[in-house]
Amino acid sequence: MTVVTRALRVATFLSLGLATAAAGQSEASRSAGPADDPTVAAVNPTPYTQAAEKRGRTHYLRHCQICHGFDGRALENIDFEATDLTDPERWRFGATDGDLFRSTKFGAGLDMPPFEAELDDEEIWELVHYLRSIGPEEYRAAAEPENRP
């Protein structure tokens, strides 16, 4: 991704956030919508495998790294505050697989844009596996055999 592309993407995110703030919306006054969709599974329906985690890492590097940093700690971008994805205690919109899925697909608050146009559901669930892999041990998925009968 070129510097110009990154700058345009950041400018777009910031302008969307300012437009939302100007409209008088806030995290506290969010109305029920796709981000609150109860039909989203609370547990990842995509079986965990090393291959799924690796694909999730690829999705992360393509779509999330610009805000959350290469290692998920969000230390590289000083223009806005992104969440440290290695510390579930700091996740403001929940720590279940379903919460991560919803935040990624539909966006969260003013700073996290939706990625439903860039990633399909299976890719988002793979991303959730990767996010689990960079956090504390107790949040990681249990590996299933790569070669099922």
N, C-alpha and C positions, 0 to 999 in steps of 0.2 A: 504494500500500500504506500503510495507516495505521500510526501509531506503535504502536498496540496489537497489530496483526497482526505487525509486525516483532518486537516484544518477545516475543510468543508463539512465533514461529518460532525466535528465538535461544534462548529457554528450552528449547524442544524439542530443538534441536541439542545444547545443553549437557547436558541430562539424558540423552540417548542416549549421548553420549560418556562421561559418568560411569558409566552403567550398564554400558557395555562395559568400561571400566577396572576396575570393581568385579568383573566376571566373570573378571578375570585375563587378558583378551586384550590383545595388543599388536601393533604393526605387525610386529615381528620374528617373532611366532609365528602369523601369519595362515596358515590352511590354504588349500589350493587351493580355489577356488570360482569364481563367476561373474567376479570381478575378474581372474582369471588365465585366463579362457576363451581358448584358442588360436584359436577360430574367428572372433574379432573381427579384422577386417582391420587390418593394420599401416598401410595407406595409406587415406585417405578415399575411399570408393567414390562419394560424391556429387561430381559435377563442380563445380569452383570457378567461380562467376560472382559478379558484384557483387550480384545479387539474393539468392543463397544467403548471402553474407556479411551482407547487410542483415537477412535473416531471422534469422541467427545472432546478430546484435547485439540484435534484439528479444528473443530467448530469453534472452540474457545479462542484459539489463536487467530482465527479469521474474523470473529465478530466481537469478542469480549475484551481482548488484550488491550485495545486502545484506551479503555477506561479503567479496567481492573488490573492492568499490568501483566507482564510476562508470567509472574509467579502467583498472581491472584491477590497480592497484598495491597494493591491500589496505592503504591507509594510514588509512582512515576509521574502522575498527572497532577499538576498544581492548579489547574484551571477550575476544577470542581471536585466535590467530594464523592468518590465512588466507594462502595462497600468493600472491605477486606473480605474476600471470599474464603480465606483460610481460617476465619474465626466466626463460627456460627453464632456465637453470643452477640455479634454485632449486626446480624441480619435482621433488619427491621420488619420484614414482611413474612417471617416464618422460616422454619428450618426443616420442614418435611419435604420429601421429594415433590409432592404436589405443589407446595409453596414455591419451590425453586422453578418448577415447570411453569406455573402461572406467572411468576415475576418475569421469566424470560419471554414467554409467548405474548403476554398482554402488557408488559411493562409494570413498573411499580413506582408509585409516588411521582415526583416531578422530574427526577433525574434519570430513571431507568426507562429507556425507550422500549417499545414492543419489538419483538423479532419474529412475529408470526409470518411476515412476508419473506424473510430470509431463510428461516429454518422450518422444516416440517416437524410434526410431533415426534417421530422417531429420532430425529437429529437432536431435538431438545432433550429427550430422555437420555440419549447418549451423553449429552453435555452435562446433565445432572450426575451421571456416573463419574465423569471427570471432576466435577466440583467436589463430590464426596472424596475423591482420591487425594485432593490437595489439602483437605482439612484434617482435623484431629482423628485419631485412630477409631474412636467410638462412633464416628459418623460415616465410616467407610462401608461399602457394600461387601458382602461375602461373595467370594468368587465361585462361579459355577463351572463345571467342566467344559472345556472348549469343544470337545467332540462328544456330543450326545449321541446315544444309540438311535 
